[in-house]
Amino acid sequence: MSTNKYDSVNVLIAEDDDGHAELIQELLIEVGVRNPIQRFRDGQELLDFFNSADPNSTLQAGSSYLVLLDIRMPRLDGVEVLRYMKADERLKRIPVTMLTTTDDPREVQKCYELGCNSYITKPIEFEQFTAVLRNLGLFLMIVKVPEVQN
């Protein structure tokens, strides 16, 4: 177990775009985030992780997690994953940041109503996107996240 309580937060990224996923990971590392990062290619992969019977590939009681969740993904979109997480007693306290290219006010409102903790619009321009991710990385370094319970 890490001696730094902030390093013990596991970052789970659900992002179907390989380029965005790599950029997110690289920028988080660049700003000093040393947390374990695990990437899922769609919402179904993330739900499979939450529900796996394999103790090596599932949530661990006593561990902390933070989810970065793209909205537009194949098989199962981010809104449905968010709905599932916030309805599940063992997952509902996991902080979820929605990442999307849309800033439709109805979608933003829906995500907050379902229980997301923050909503970040991925800027189309590369430099804006990297600035947003750097700020997210700095946030991850100070955020306190509850542990998953049995």
WOUR-V349849 format. One record per residue. N is the residue number from 0. RES is the residue in one small letter. SS is DSSP state (H for helix, E for strand, L for the rest). Layout:
N;RES;SS  N;RES;SS
This chain:
0;m;L  1;s;L  2;t;L  3;n;L  4;k;L  5;y;L  6;d;L  7;s;L  8;v;E  9;n;E  10;v;E  11;l;E  12;i;E  13;a;E  14;e;L  15;d;L  16;d;L  17;d;H  18;g;H  19;h;H  20;a;H  21;e;H  22;l;H  23;i;H  24;q;H  25;e;H  26;l;H  27;l;H  28;i;H  29;e;H  30;v;L  31;g;L  32;v;L  33;r;L  34;n;L  35;p;L  36;i;E  37;q;E  38;r;E  39;f;E  40;r;L  41;d;L  42;g;H  43;q;H  44;e;H  45;l;H  46;l;H  47;d;H  48;f;H  49;f;H  50;n;H  51;s;L  52;a;L  53;d;L  54;p;L  55;n;L  56;s;L  57;t;L  58;l;L  59;q;L  60;a;L  61;g;L  62;s;L  63;s;E  64;y;E  65;l;E  66;v;E  67;l;E  68;l;E  69;d;E  70;i;L  71;r;L  72;m;L  73;p;L  74;r;L  75;l;L  76;d;L  77;g;H  78;v;H  79;e;H  80;v;H  81;l;H  82;r;H  83;y;H  84;m;H  85;k;H  86;a;H  87;d;L  88;e;L  89;r;L  90;l;L  91;k;L  92;r;L  93;i;L  94;p;E  95;v;E  96;t;E  97;m;E  98;l;E  99;t;E  100;t;L  101;t;L  102;d;L  103;d;L  104;p;H  105;r;H  106;e;H  107;v;H  108;q;H  109;k;H  110;c;H  111;y;H  112;e;H  113;l;H  114;g;L  115;c;L  116;n;L  117;s;E  118;y;E  119;i;E  120;t;E  121;k;L  122;p;L  123;i;L  124;e;L  125;f;H  126;e;H  127;q;H  128;f;H  129;t;H  130;a;H  131;v;H  132;l;H  133;r;H  134;n;H  135;l;H  136;g;H  137;l;H  138;f;H  139;l;H  140;m;L  141;i;L  142;v;L  143;k;L  144;v;L  145;p;L  146;e;E  147;v;L  148;q;L  149;n;L
